[in-house]
Amino acid sequence: MKNEVFQGNDISDIDREMWEVQNEIAYYNALPYVFDDFIEVPKLSDGMIYLTCKEKTPAIPEKKWVPGYILSICKDGEAIGEVALRIGYTDGLYYGGQIAYNVDEDHRGNGYAVRACHLLLPIAKAHGMIKLLITNNHTNNASMRVCEKLGARFIRTTILPEWTDLYKEGQRYQNIYEWDVE
C-alpha cells in the first residue's frame, strides 16, 4: 500500500485541490463564533428594504445542521424574498455557506439581495462571527454578482462531495466566497 504523503509533483491537480479544500475547511471550522441562544432580531432597515425575522431554526446535530435565522426581505409592506443566516462553521457550511438568499423573480435585478446581506451583519456580529461563506452554483451568474458587489473574495470553484445535500439535489460544482464581517 502506497504511503499517502503529499509531496511536490507527486499529487494530481485533483488531489492537490482536495488537500487545499480540507485545509480551508479546517481553517473556517477553527474560526470563533458564539451561540448561547437566539438573539431578538429587531426590524432591520436601510431605508429601501427591511428584514423581519420569520423563523429561528434550531441546530439538528444528527444532520450536522447549525442554528440559523430566516428573514423575510420586505419592501413597501410586501415580502419580496428571503435571506438566511446560519450560525457557526462546519464542513457542510463550507459548501452550503452561512448566507443564503432568494429574491422573488419580479424583484430581481434591483440589488435587494446585496442590501439584505448587509442588513444581516449585526446578527452575525452579535454571534461573534468574523467571516461568512457565501456559496453558489457555478452557473448562477446573478448570485456571483451579489458576491462581487458585497466585496466577497472568491476562493474557488470546487467539486461537491457526494455526502452534501447539494450533491444529492443534483449539483456538482460550487463557488465558494468569503465575506469579511469585520
Protein Blocks (a to p, Z undefined) as FASTA:
>chain_A
ZZdddehjlbcfklmmmmmmmmmmmmmmmpccddfbdcddddddehjaccddfbdcdddf
knopacdddddddeehiafbdcdddedddfklmmnopbdcdddfklgonlmmmmmmmmmm
mmmmmnopabdcddddfklmklmmmmmmnopacfbdcdddfkbmklmnopabdcdddddf
ZZ
